[in-house]
Amino acid sequence: MKLPRLAAAILLGVSMNMAACIGFSLSGGAVFAQTLDSAMPSFENLYETDHFVLKWTNKSRHSSDNIKDPQIIKDTGGYLEEAWTKYTDLFGRKPYTAPGRDKIDVVFRNIDCYGVADPPDGPIQFDSDAWVNNRNIRQPTSAHELFHRMQYAYGYRTRWTPQKPFTWFTEGTAAWAEVYVWGRVSRNCKVDTLFKDTRMDLYRADVNAMPFWIYFVQGNQEHPNNHLMVEYFEKCEQLKDEKLALNEVINKTYGSVDGFFTTFAKDRKKGFFNDVCEIPYKCILGPDGQDLVDEVKNIQKK
Ligand SMILES: [Zn+2]
């Protein structure tokens, strides 16, 4: 279908705005980036850790695939192992690995988003271009993609499929994991959008639903209860329904579900973050190093 030029331009504008907030890198020359459908380059380099096999190239004819410095890969292997430890300690189960495999393949090539962990049996993929040029996204993005493997371990997309819209759950909890592991996010919008637009529907907020999950585990209070996330995923696995599961856990923990959501809506407008939060929720860094909790406090003061 051919669109009139203006409509096409508006659509492109909308999709670029959305892309900016869900991890797609469309800036600068990246408009010409390869997509996930582009052919995989061959990987002549391999670095193995306890739970991951990382593969990369410095010989692709598509230069944005290439990573020259092996230290970038070693660092990332360390980040992934650290996230693995934090997840297995908290959840008491391992991230999903493909049938017959006990390690997860991780490949670096130029794609049109920071990372992807889909389909469940495929490798985790990271955008080599973003990896080389934007070092501050490496920690949160690796924790984020690995957390999708935790979701798969609880049956999401491996034994049950949620109804749309579900990215407030899948992307929202993966963004929560960025903060849980590193106290930082790959994009500011994951922290500030819900406060800039207090009318945004939580179920349409995608990765920007992240603060809701902090609220759910009381990460904005003095004593976060991260174990609630474990109870929640166990309930999802049991009920095969992320909304029902959430309501059950909220009901058991906080009482009235409606009351919980009403208070959340109120706190979104004023006084979300308590000053005495524990790390990592006390201070959440954006990719440029700014403290986004401070930014949210300022938004709420206005
Ligand atoms: Zn994701």
Boltz pocket constraint, residues with backbone or C-beta under 6 A from the ligand:
constraints:
  - pocket:
      binder: B
      contacts: [[A, 115], [A, 144], [A, 145], [A, 148], [A, 170], [A, 171], [A, 174]]
      max_distance: 6.0
